[in-house]
C-alpha cells in the first residue's frame, strides 16, 4: 500500500504545473520597462488562459503610466513552449533598486481554478552600466 502511495505522489509531482518567468531581451537599453519577459511552461501538461501583469513597488517613480500590461492572454501554453511579454509601463525616471513583480495567472490542466505565480525582479546596473532587471527571491517581511 505504501509503495502505491509513493508511486501516486511521484506521478503527481511529475505532473505538477510549473510556469517560470525570466528576463528576456530589452527593446531599448535606456528604458528598463522596455524589457521583455519570457513565460515558459516547464511542466509536463498544458496550461490555459495565461495572463501576464506587472506591479512596480517604488514610490520614487515620476509620472508612471501603465498601458495594457502584458497584452492578450495566451489561450494555451503547451509543455515546453514559451511566449514573451512586456510590462508596458512608462516613467520619467528609473530609480535604482526598484522592485518589479511579474504575476502570471494560469489554469493548469485538470485544475478547476487559476494558479498565480509571482516573480520578483530588482533593477540594477549590469557590467556594461545598463539598467537591467535581475530576478530575486520574494522577501518575507
Secondary structure, 3 states (H helix, E strand, C coil): CHHHHHHHHHHHHHCCCCEEEEEEEECCCCCHHHEEEEEEECCCCCEEEEEEEEEEECCCCCCCEECCCCCCCEEEECCCCEEEEECCEECCCCCCCCEEEEEEEEEECCCCCCEEEEEEEEEEECCCCCEEEEEECCCCC
